[in-house]
Amino acid sequence: MAVPDTSPLRNFRQCPTNAMKFLDYIIFPVHRDGWPFIAIFAVAALILAVIAEPLGWIGAALTIWCVFFFRDPQRVTPARGDLLVSPADGVVQMIQAAVPPAELDMGPQPLTRISIFLDIFDVHVNRVPADGNIVKLAYRPGKFFNAALEKASELNERQAVRMRTIDGREIAFVQIAGLVARRIRCDLRDGQAVRAGERFGLIRFGSRADVYLPEGVSSLVAVGQRMVAGETVLADLRSDEGPRLGETR
């Protein structure tokens, strides 16, 4: 009589697909900007290990965290051109009416702004929220307040992007430095044609991303909801649905 396999790994033995998903979870691509930092952390860990073994273990843990911070996983983006997807992983901090950054020249009309807060454990690779063309890029130096605060949108260092969607409407998305983040990277160019879900930049090490929806378009996410960059749908340009509400359950 065969003995049933009751080990925790039985699902992976029985289904190769599950095993591949598990490997994808623990073996992930790392963004190229991360390797210099990972090397610094690793050298520091070795030095600490020479000084005292417990310090070496702390350094090793921080090195593993650094690798984890710069992970750059694949994402599956909805292939419908009039959907707006999240530009960042993180939690929706606020949804409110706000005037887009003045440097983008989008006028004084308040638009629905979705603010996404990224902590130090989120993926920090940013992705384009929609299909279209880049109209204007504007960098503005500033402060480094906690990115979870409302004033961070106005006062913190930021990289703002204005783009025109394939149906001619304009949106804005903004990379905002936080209390720990001191470096914003944006690889976009004026006039560039982009597709939703494409990687366009990175913020180190904790930050915020704001998205300004076109006039008359409602948010399809709720405050407190967790976003997945390039996958979570923020808004549907075809829909006339009102703002969605969420409940903690």
MARZAFI-216539 format. One record per residue: y, z, x of N, C-alpha, C in turn; residue number from 0. Coordinates in steps of 0.05 Angstrom, whole numbers, padded with zeros to 5 digits. Atoms other than C-alpha are relative to their C-alpha. Layout:
<nodes>
NODE    n_yy    n_zz    n_xx   ca_yy   ca_zz   ca_xx    c_yy    c_zz    c_xx   nr
NODE       Y       Z       X       Y       Z       X       Y       Z       X  NUM
...
</nodes>
This chain:
<nodes>
NODE    n_yy    n_zz    n_xx   ca_yy   ca_zz   ca_xx    c_yy    c_zz    c_xx   nr
NODE  -00024   00000   00017   00000   00000   00000   00025   00000   00018    0
NODE  -00024   00002  -00017   00067  -00021   00029   00019   00024  -00006    1
NODE  -00020  -00022   00002   00118   00034   00042   00027  -00013  -00006    2
NODE  -00026   00012   00007   00185   00018   00007   00021   00006   00021    3
NODE  -00022  -00003  -00019   00245   00008   00052   00023   00015  -00013    4
NODE  -00021  -00016   00012   00293   00064   00034   00023   00006   00020    5
NODE  -00021  -00005  -00020   00337   00061   00096   00027  -00010  -00009    6
NODE  -00027   00009   00009   00413   00052   00089   00005  -00029   00006    7
NODE  -00005   00028  -00007   00407  -00017   00121  -00018  -00020  -00015    8
NODE   00019   00017   00014   00356  -00044   00072   00013  -00024  -00013    9
NODE  -00014   00022   00012   00408  -00087   00036   00006  -00022   00019   10
NODE  -00006   00020  -00020   00426  -00122   00101  -00025  -00015   00009   11
NODE   00025   00013  -00008   00352  -00135   00118  -00009  -00020  -00022   12
NODE   00010   00016   00023   00338  -00162   00048   00019  -00024  -00006   13
NODE  -00019   00021   00007   00401  -00205   00043   00017  -00007   00025   14
NODE  -00016   00008  -00023   00428  -00243   00104   00030  -00002  -00006   15
NODE  -00028   00002   00007   00493  -00255   00067   00014   00027   00002   16
NODE  -00012  -00027  -00002   00506  -00180   00062   00003   00007   00029   17
NODE  -00002  -00006  -00028   00492  -00174   00136   00023  -00014   00013   18
NODE  -00023   00014  -00011   00543  -00228   00152   00026   00012  -00009   19
NODE  -00025  -00013   00010   00595  -00194   00108   00005   00026   00016   20
NODE  -00003  -00025  -00015   00582  -00129   00145   00010  -00006   00028   21
NODE  -00010   00008  -00027   00591  -00164   00213   00029  -00009  -00001   22
NODE  -00028   00008   00003   00655  -00196   00188   00019   00023  -00003   23
NODE  -00017  -00024   00004   00681  -00127   00170   00005   00015   00026   24
NODE  -00003  -00015  -00024   00668  -00096   00238   00007  -00018   00024   25
NODE  -00008   00018  -00021   00680  -00158   00281   00020  -00019  -00012   26
NODE  -00021   00015   00012   00747  -00188   00263   00018  -00013   00021   27
NODE  -00018   00013  -00019   00796  -00236   00296   00024   00019   00005   28
NODE  -00023  -00016  -00008   00854  -00203   00333   00024  -00019   00005   29
NODE  -00024   00017  -00005   00925  -00232   00333   00007  -00001   00029   30
NODE  -00005   00003  -00029   00945  -00259   00401   00022   00018   00010   31
NODE  -00020  -00019  -00009   01006  -00214   00403  -00011   00028   00006   32
NODE   00011  -00027  -00003   00960  -00154   00403  -00012   00005   00027   33
NODE   00015  -00004  -00025   00923  -00166   00469   00015   00015   00022   34
NODE  -00014  -00016  -00021   00978  -00141   00516   00001   00030  -00007   35
NODE  -00001  -00028   00008   00984  -00077   00475  -00028   00013   00003   36
NODE   00027  -00011  -00002   00908  -00068   00473  -00006   00005   00029   37
NODE   00004  -00005  -00029   00906  -00076   00549   00014   00025   00010   38
NODE  -00016  -00024  -00008   00961  -00024   00558  -00014   00026  -00010   39
NODE   00013  -00024   00011   00925   00025   00512  -00026   00005   00016   40
NODE   00026  -00004  -00013   00858   00013   00548   00005   00011   00028   41
NODE  -00006  -00011  -00027   00889   00025   00618   00009   00029  -00002   42
NODE  -00009  -00028   00003   00923   00088   00593  -00023   00018  -00006   43
NODE   00023  -00016   00007   00857   00112   00564  -00017   00006   00025   44
NODE   00015  -00005  -00025   00823   00103   00632   00014   00020   00018   45
NODE  -00016  -00020  -00016   00879   00141   00667  -00004   00028  -00011   46
NODE   00003  -00026   00012   00874   00197   00617  -00028   00011   00004   47
NODE   00028  -00009  -00005   00798   00199   00626  -00003   00011   00028   48
NODE   00001  -00010  -00028   00808   00209   00701   00013   00028   00001   49
NODE  -00014  -00026   00000   00856   00266   00687  -00017   00022  -00013   50
NODE   00017  -00019   00015   00812   00300   00635  -00016  -00015  -00020   51
NODE   00018   00015   00018   00752   00276   00595   00010   00001  -00029   52
NODE  -00009   00000   00028   00779   00300   00527   00024  -00019  -00005   53
NODE  -00023   00019   00002   00844   00261   00540  -00010  -00029  -00001   54
NODE   00011   00027  -00001   00802   00200   00555  -00011  -00008  -00028   55
NODE   00010   00007   00027   00768   00204   00487   00023  -00005  -00020   56
NODE  -00023   00005   00017   00836   00209   00453   00011  -00027   00006   57
NODE  -00010   00027  -00007   00859   00148   00492  -00018  -00022  -00011   58
NODE   00019   00020   00011   00796   00110   00471   00004  -00003  -00030   59
NODE  -00004   00002   00029   00808   00127   00398   00026  -00015  -00006   60
NODE  -00025   00014   00004   00880   00102   00404  -00003  -00029   00006   61
NODE   00005   00028  -00007   00856   00038   00437  -00015  -00014  -00023   62
NODE   00014   00011   00023   00808   00026   00379   00019  -00004  -00023   63
NODE  -00020   00003   00021   00865   00038   00331   00018  -00024   00005   64
NODE  -00018   00023  -00007   00908  -00013   00368  -00014  -00026  -00006   65
NODE   00015   00024   00006   00853  -00065   00362   00000  -00004  -00031   66
NODE   00001   00001   00030   00848  -00049   00287   00027  -00008  -00011   67
NODE  -00027   00006   00010   00923  -00053   00278   00006  -00030   00002   68
NODE  -00007   00028  -00005   00927  -00124   00306  -00022  -00019  -00012   69
NODE   00020   00018   00012   00868  -00151   00265   00013  -00022  -00016   70
NODE  -00011   00023   00014   00879  -00219   00234  -00022  -00013  -00016   71
NODE   00022   00010   00016   00826  -00230   00180   00006  -00026  -00015   72
NODE  -00003   00023   00017   00814  -00294   00142   00006   00009  -00029   73
NODE  -00006  -00006   00027   00841  -00295   00071  -00005  -00025  -00018   74
NODE   00005   00021   00019   00824  -00337   00009   00024  -00002  -00019   75
NODE  -00025   00003   00016   00889  -00362  -00023  -00005  -00017  -00025   76
NODE   00003   00016   00024   00890  -00386  -00096   00013  -00027   00004   77
NODE  -00010   00028  -00006   00898  -00462  -00092   00013  -00012  -00025   78
NODE  -00017   00010   00022   00949  -00471  -00148   00028   00002   00009   79
NODE  -00026   00001  -00013   01017  -00492  -00124   00022   00016  -00012   80
NODE  -00022  -00014   00013   01058  -00453  -00174  -00005   00030  -00002   81
NODE   00004  -00029  -00002   01030  -00384  -00157   00014   00010   00025   82
NODE  -00012  -00014  -00024   01067  -00336  -00111  -00018   00022   00008   83
NODE   00018  -00021  -00010   01022  -00293  -00068   00015   00019   00018   84
NODE  -00012  -00021  -00016   01037  -00230  -00030   00002  -00009   00030   85
NODE  -00003   00006  -00029   01065  -00241   00041  -00011   00021   00018   86
NODE   00008  -00022  -00017   01038  -00175   00065  -00021   00017  -00013   87
NODE   00017  -00021   00010   00983  -00124   00058   00018   00025  -00004   88
NODE  -00015  -00024   00004   01007  -00057   00033   00001   00008  -00029   89
NODE  -00002  -00011   00027   01028  -00019  -00030   00027  -00007  -00011   90
NODE  -00026   00006   00013   01082  -00041  -00079   00015   00026  -00003   91
NODE  -00017  -00024   00000   01137   00010  -00069   00020   00000  -00023   92
NODE  -00020   00003   00021   01189  -00016  -00117   00000  -00028  -00012   93
NODE  -00006   00025   00013   01202  -00071  -00167   00026   00003  -00016   94
NODE  -00025  -00005   00013   01274  -00077  -00187   00018  -00025   00005   95
NODE  -00019   00022  -00003   01333  -00125  -00194   00018   00006   00024   96
NODE  -00016  -00004  -00024   01371  -00135  -00129   00011  -00027   00009   97
NODE  -00012   00025  -00010   01417  -00187  -00098  -00014  -00007   00027   98
NODE   00013   00008  -00025   01382  -00227  -00042   00019   00005   00024   99
NODE  -00017  -00004  -00023   01407  -00216   00029   00023  -00020   00002  100
NODE  -00024   00017   00000   01478  -00244   00036  -00002  -00023   00019  101
NODE   00002   00020  -00021   01460  -00283   00099  -00016  -00025  -00010  102
NODE   00016   00022   00010   01414  -00328   00057   00017  -00018  -00019  103
NODE  -00018   00016   00017   01473  -00354   00014  -00013  -00008  -00027  104
NODE   00013   00005   00025   01434  -00348  -00051   00017   00009  -00024  105
NODE  -00017  -00008   00021   01493  -00322  -00091  -00002   00030  -00007  106
NODE  -00001  -00029   00007   01509  -00254  -00124  -00018   00007  -00023  107
NODE   00017  -00006   00023   01459  -00260  -00181  -00024   00017   00008  108
NODE   00024  -00016  -00006   01408  -00203  -00179  -00026  -00014  -00009  109
NODE   00027   00011   00006   01335  -00226  -00177  -00020   00023   00001  110
NODE   00022  -00020  -00002   01270  -00188  -00186  -00010   00001   00028  111
NODE   00009  -00005  -00027   01253  -00158  -00119  -00025   00017   00000  112
NODE   00025  -00015  -00004   01182  -00135  -00102  -00001   00010   00029  113
NODE   00000  -00012  -00026   01180  -00087  -00043  -00027   00011   00007  114
NODE   00028  -00007  -00008   01114  -00078  -00006   00002   00016   00026  115
NODE   00000  -00017  -00024   01106  -00021   00044  -00026  -00001   00015  116
NODE   00023   00002  -00017   01059  -00029   00102  -00001   00025   00018  117
NODE   00003  -00023  -00018   01032   00033   00137  -00014  -00009   00026  118
NODE   00010   00007  -00026   01003   00035   00207  -00030  -00008   00000  119
NODE   00029   00008   00002   00932   00021   00181  -00003  -00027  -00015  120
NODE   00001   00026   00014   00950  -00043   00142  -00001  -00023   00020  121
NODE  -00003   00025  -00016   00942  -00114   00169   00029  -00007   00000  122
NODE  -00029   00006  -00002   01011  -00133   00194   00006  -00029   00005  123
NODE  -00005   00029  -00001   01003  -00208   00198   00011  -00008  -00027  124
NODE  -00013   00009   00025   01049  -00239   00146  -00006  -00028  -00007  125
NODE   00008   00026   00010   01035  -00299   00103   00020  -00011  -00019  126
NODE  -00019   00013   00017   01077  -00350   00066  -00008   00004  -00029  127
NODE   00008  -00006   00028   01080  -00333  -00009  -00003  -00025  -00018  128
NODE   00001   00023   00018   01085  -00404  -00037   00000  -00027   00015  129
NODE  -00003   00027  -00011   01079  -00479  -00025   00029  -00009  -00002  130
NODE  -00028   00010   00001   01146  -00511  -00008   00011  -00006   00027  131
NODE  -00014   00006  -00025   01198  -00520   00046   00019   00023   00007  132
NODE  -00019  -00020  -00009   01238  -00471   00087   00028  -00011   00000  133
NODE  -00028   00009   00003   01312  -00477   00070   00018   00013   00021  134
NODE  -00018  -00014  -00018   01344  -00424   00114  -00015   00025   00012  135
NODE   00009  -00024  -00014   01325  -00370   00165   00024   00016   00009  136
NODE  -00022  -00017  -00009   01370  -00311   00181  -00010   00027   00010  137
NODE   00007  -00026  -00012   01359  -00253   00228   00024   00018   00000  138
NODE  -00023  -00018  -00001   01402  -00191   00223  -00009   00027   00012  139
NODE   00007  -00026  -00012   01398  -00130   00269   00009   00022  -00018  140
NODE  -00007  -00022   00017   01402  -00062   00237  -00013   00026   00009  141
NODE   00011  -00027  -00005   01376   00009   00233  -00031  -00001  -00002  142
NODE   00029  -00002   00002   01304   00034   00233  -00007   00025  -00017  143
NODE   00007  -00021   00019   01301   00080   00172  -00029  -00004  -00009  144
NODE   00027   00002   00012   01234   00095   00139   00000  -00024  -00019  145
NODE   00000   00024   00017   01215   00028   00107  -00006   00006  -00029  146
NODE   00006  -00007   00028   01193   00065   00044   00025   00006  -00016  147
NODE  -00025  -00007   00014   01266   00082   00028   00014  -00025  -00010  148
NODE  -00014   00023   00012   01307   00038  -00017   00021  -00012   00018  149
NODE  -00022   00010  -00018   01364   00033   00034  -00010  -00017   00023  150
NODE   00010   00016  -00022   01317   00000   00084   00005  -00030  -00005  151
NODE  -00005   00028   00006   01326  -00067   00048   00027  -00009   00009  152
NODE  -00027   00007  -00007   01400  -00065   00062   00008   00006   00029  153
NODE  -00010  -00010  -00026   01408  -00027   00127  -00018  -00005   00024  154
NODE   00018   00004  -00023   01346  -00040   00169   00001  -00028   00012  155
NODE   00004   00026  -00013   01334  -00096   00219  -00018  -00017  -00017  156
NODE   00016   00017   00018   01307  -00156   00181   00001  -00029   00009  157
NODE   00002   00030  -00002   01286  -00229   00183  -00003  -00010  -00028  158
NODE   00000   00010   00028   01303  -00263   00118  -00007  -00030   00000  159
NODE   00008   00028   00002   01273  -00330   00095   00006  -00009  -00029  160
NODE  -00005   00012   00025   01298  -00374   00039  -00017  -00026  -00002  161
NODE   00016   00024   00002   01250  -00427   00014   00001  -00012  -00028  162
NODE   00000   00015   00025   01245  -00480  -00041  -00029  -00007  -00006  163
NODE   00027   00005   00008   01180  -00484  -00079  -00004  -00029  -00008  164
NODE   00005   00029   00006   01146  -00550  -00097   00012  -00009  -00026  165
NODE  -00013   00008   00025   01178  -00549  -00166   00030   00003   00001  166
NODE  -00029   00000  -00004   01248  -00541  -00137   00014   00027  -00003  167
NODE  -00012  -00027   00002   01259  -00466  -00149   00001   00013   00027  168
NODE  -00004  -00014  -00025   01282  -00420  -00094  -00009   00029  -00001  169
NODE   00008  -00028  -00003   01252  -00354  -00071   00010   00009   00028  170
NODE  -00006  -00011  -00026   01267  -00308  -00013  -00022   00021   00007  171
NODE   00018  -00022  -00009   01221  -00264   00028   00011   00010   00027  172
NODE  -00014  -00013  -00022   01243  -00214   00081  -00019   00019   00015  173
NODE   00015  -00019  -00017   01208  -00179   00139   00020   00021   00008  174
NODE  -00018  -00023  -00005   01239  -00110   00148  -00013   00020   00019  175
NODE   00010  -00020  -00019   01230  -00064   00208   00001   00027  -00013  176
NODE   00001  -00027   00011   01212   00008   00193   00007   00021   00021  177
NODE  -00006  -00023  -00018   01216   00076   00227  -00014  -00004   00026  178
NODE   00015   00004  -00025   01163   00057   00278   00002  -00029   00010  179
NODE  -00001   00029  -00007   01167  -00019   00276   00026  -00006   00016  180
NODE  -00023   00007  -00016   01213  -00046   00330   00000  -00030   00008  181
NODE   00002   00028  -00008   01193  -00119   00334  -00008  -00017  -00024  182
NODE   00006   00019   00021   01195  -00174   00281  -00005  -00027   00012  183
NODE   00005   00027  -00010   01163  -00240   00296  -00002  -00019  -00024  184
NODE   00001   00021   00021   01175  -00302   00252  -00002  -00027   00014  185
NODE   00005   00026  -00013   01147  -00370   00272   00010  -00024  -00016  186
NODE  -00009   00022   00018   01180  -00411   00216   00024  -00014   00012  187
NODE  -00023   00016  -00008   01231  -00466   00227   00015  -00011  -00024  188
NODE  -00015   00012   00021   01287  -00493   00184  -00012  -00028  -00008  189
NODE   00011   00026   00009   01261  -00551   00141  -00030  -00002   00001  190
NODE   00030   00002  -00003   01188  -00535   00155  -00014  -00001  -00028  191
NODE   00017   00000   00024   01138  -00553   00101  -00022   00021   00004  192
NODE   00019  -00021  -00002   01092  -00494   00087  -00018   00001  -00024  193
NODE   00019  -00003   00022   01033  -00476   00044  -00005   00030  -00004  194
NODE   00005  -00028   00006   01018  -00410   00009  -00024   00010   00016  195
NODE   00022  -00012  -00015   00975  -00364   00051   00000  -00006   00030  196
NODE  -00002   00006  -00029   00994  -00394   00119   00012   00024   00014  197
NODE  -00012  -00021  -00016   01008  -00343   00173   00028  -00009   00010  198
NODE  -00026   00007  -00011   01081  -00341   00193   00013   00020   00018  199
NODE  -00013  -00020  -00017   01095  -00277   00230  -00015   00026   00000  200
NODE   00012  -00026  -00005   01081  -00205   00247   00022   00021   00003  201
NODE  -00019  -00023  -00004   01116  -00137   00245  -00016   00023   00013  202
NODE   00013  -00023  -00013   01098  -00080   00293   00018   00025  -00005  203
NODE   00026  -00011   00007   01081  -00021   00276   00001   00015  -00026  204
NODE  -00005  -00014   00025   01095  -00003   00204   00026  -00011  -00011  205
NODE  -00023   00017   00008   01144  -00040   00160   00001  -00004  -00030  206
NODE  -00003   00007   00028   01163  -00071   00094   00005  -00029  -00004  207
NODE  -00005   00028   00007   01164  -00139   00061   00011  -00001  -00028  208
NODE  -00012   00003   00026   01210  -00157   00004  -00003  -00029  -00009  209
NODE   00001   00026   00011   01201  -00217  -00042   00019  -00002  -00024  210
NODE  -00019   00004   00022   01256  -00243  -00088  -00010  -00023  -00017  211
NODE   00011   00020   00018   01228  -00281  -00148   00022  -00018  -00011  212
NODE  -00020   00017   00013   01264  -00340  -00180   00010   00012  -00026  213
NODE  -00011  -00011   00025   01309  -00324  -00239  -00018  -00007  -00023  214
NODE   00016   00004   00024   01270  -00315  -00303  -00030   00003   00004  215
NODE   00028  -00003  -00006   01203  -00304  -00268  -00006   00030   00003  216
NODE   00007  -00029   00000   01169  -00236  -00279  -00022   00006   00020  217
NODE   00021  -00010  -00018   01126  -00196  -00232  -00026   00004  -00015  218
NODE   00027  -00004   00011   01051  -00195  -00246  -00014   00023   00013  219
NODE   00012  -00023  -00013   01039  -00133  -00204   00016   00025  -00008  220
NODE  -00013  -00026   00008   01057  -00059  -00214   00005   00017   00024  221
NODE  -00005  -00020  -00021   01086  -00004  -00172  -00025   00016   00006  222
NODE   00024  -00015  -00007   01031   00031  -00133  -00024  -00018   00005  223
NODE   00023   00018  -00003   00985  -00030  -00133  -00002  -00009   00029  224
NODE   00005   00009  -00028   00954  -00050  -00066  -00001  -00030   00001  225
NODE  -00002   00029  -00004   00969  -00120  -00042  -00018  -00009   00023  226
NODE   00015   00013  -00021   00926  -00167   00000   00015  -00025   00007  227
NODE  -00016   00023  -00008   00968  -00217   00039  -00015  -00026  -00004  228
NODE   00012   00026   00004   00954  -00289   00019  -00019  -00002  -00023  229
NODE   00019   00000   00022   00909  -00268  -00039   00011   00011  -00026  230
NODE  -00010  -00012   00025   00943  -00222  -00089   00023  -00017  -00012  231
NODE  -00021   00016   00014   00984  -00262  -00140   00022   00018  -00009  232
NODE  -00023  -00016   00008   01054  -00234  -00147   00013  -00010  -00026  233
NODE  -00014   00012   00023   01080  -00283  -00199  -00012  -00027  -00005  234
NODE   00010   00026   00009   01062  -00346  -00238   00025  -00015  -00010  235
NODE  -00024   00015   00008   01119  -00397  -00242  -00004  -00015  -00027  236
NODE   00005   00013   00026   01085  -00429  -00304   00002   00020  -00023  237
NODE   00003  -00020   00021   01079  -00364  -00342   00026   00010  -00011  238
NODE  -00023  -00013   00012   01128  -00334  -00391  -00006   00029  -00007  239
NODE   00008  -00028   00005   01093  -00267  -00391   00021   00019   00011  240
NODE  -00019  -00020  -00009   01137  -00206  -00384  -00011   00016   00023  241
NODE   00009  -00017  -00022   01133  -00155  -00328  -00025   00016  -00008  242
NODE   00024  -00015   00006   01065  -00122  -00323   00004   00030   00008  243
NODE  -00001  -00029  -00006   01056  -00046  -00325  -00028   00007   00011  244
NODE   00025  -00009  -00012   01002  -00008  -00287  -00004   00029  -00007  245
NODE   00008  -00028   00005   00965   00057  -00298  -00019   00009   00022  246
NODE   00019  -00011  -00019   00931   00102  -00247  -00024   00011  -00015  247
NODE   00024  -00009   00014   00859   00113  -00269  -00021   00009   00019  248
</nodes>
